[in-house]
Amino acid sequence: MSRRGLTVGGLAVAGGVGYYLYSAGADAHKVSAQVKSEIPGREKEAEKKGEVLAQQAGQKFDRASADAKSKLAEAEAKAKEVRDKTGKELNSAIDKFDKTVEDKAAKAKSGISGWFK
């Protein structure tokens, strides 16, 4: 090959490489521009998802709080019921004990007074 052939071949190769780099650069620019344009949309999308997740977490917390309040109210009602029942049983037992003591005291008194007649 002649020097002229090498020069033409080198120029052709250089032109091919230049075209390849130019088109790759254009593609890179296009992709970069597309990514940059999508980022603001993704940010808004992420904000919306964050708001939705926060709202769901708030609802779960509210439900858990309401459940806890409900169970507390039930426990208080049961405690009051048990307290009232226990109080009535205790009063009944005390009244029964008092009556028994009074009866025994009355019998003892009548027995003792019978000795002195």
C-alpha positions, 0 to 999 in steps of 0.5 A, spaced: 500 500 500 502 506 498 502 512 503 496 515 500 492 509 501 494 509 508 492 516 509 485 515 506 484 508 510 486 512 517 482 518 515 476 513 514 477 509 520 478 516 524 472 518 521 468 512 523 471 513 530 469 520 530 462 518 528 461 513 533 463 517 538 459 523 536 452 518 536 454 515 543 455 522 545 448 524 542 445 518 545 448 520 552 446 527 552 439 524 550 439 519 556 441 524 561 436 529 559 431 524 559 433 522 566 433 529 569 426 530 566 424 524 570 427 526 576 422 532 578 416 527 577 420 521 581 420 526 587 413 528 586 411 521 586 416 519 592 412 525 596 406 522 594 408 515 596 411 518 603 404 521 604 400 515 603 405 511 607 404 516 613 397 517 612 396 509 613 401 509 619 396 514 622 390 510 621 393 504 624 396 508 630 388 511 630 386 504 630 390 501 635 389 507 640 381 506 639 382 498 640 386 500 646 381 505 649 376 500 648 379 494 651 381 499 657 373 501 658 372 493 658 377 492 663 374 498 667 367 495 666 369 488 669 373 491 674 367 495 677 362 489 676 367 485 680 368 490 685 360 491 686 359 483 686 365 483 691 362 488 695 355 485 696 358 479 697 362 482 703 357 486 706 352 479 705 358 475 709 358 481 714 351 481 715 350 474 716 356 474 721 353 480 725 346 476 725 350 470 728 353 473 733 347 477 735 343 470 735 349 467 740 349 473 744 342 473 745 342 466 747 348 467 752 344 473 755 338 469 756 342 463 759 346 467 763 339 471 766 336 465 767 341 463 772 339 469 776 332 468 776 
